[in-house]
Amino acid sequence: MERPETPLNLRIALAVFGLVVSAALGVLSWLAGWFVAAVALWAIAVIAVVNLIVLTQKRIKRGDGNSLFG
């Protein structure tokens, strides 16, 4: 039995969503004066960026092309 392919498109979309949401909430937390929460959310955003880099490298290595939906 063959192993199913990894759903890289979904993982990339979720990483982008996590990056946008955590960065935006980090800014809002900073403006509200919740500095510890803002730094924690920005740390999550950095992790999302690293995740995107790893997923993009996997996608290039697999040869899926450049399109997220193609």
N, C-alpha and C positions, 0 to 999 in steps of 0.2 A: 504494500500500500504506500502511495506517495504522501509525503508530508505536504500539507497545504502551505501556500505562499504567505509570507508575512504581510499584513495589511499596512504597508508603509504610508499610503496616502492618508489613512485615518490617523495614524500616529503623528504624521506631520501636521495635519489640521488641528489635532488636539494640542500639540506643542505650541503652535501659533496662538491658539485660543488662550492657553495658559500664560504665554508671554504677554499678550495684550492685556488680559484681565489683571494679572499680578502687577504689571507696571502701572496701569491706571489706578488700581487700588492703592498702590504704594504712593503715588503722587497725592491722591486724596487723603491718605493717612497723614502724610507729611504736612499738608495744608491744615489738617485738623489738629495738628500738634502731637500726634501719636508717632513719635520718632522711632521707637523700637519696632512697632508694627510695620512701618514704612521700610525699614532696613530689612526686616524679615521677608517682606513681599518682594523687594528688589533682589534679594538672594534667590528667591524662587524664580524670578524672571531670568536671572543669570543661568540657573540650572536649565530652564527651558531653552535658552540660546544654545547651551552646550548640547542638549538633546537634539535640537534642530541640526546642528553641525554633524553630529554622529549619524542621524537619519539621512541627511543629504549625502554623506559619504557612502552609506550603504546603498542608497538609490543609484548613485553614479557607478558604484562597483557592480551592481546587478544589471546595469544597462537598461533601465526603464525609460530613459529619456528625461526631458526637462519639465514636462507638463505634470502638474499635480493631478489633473483630472483626465489625462489622456492615456 
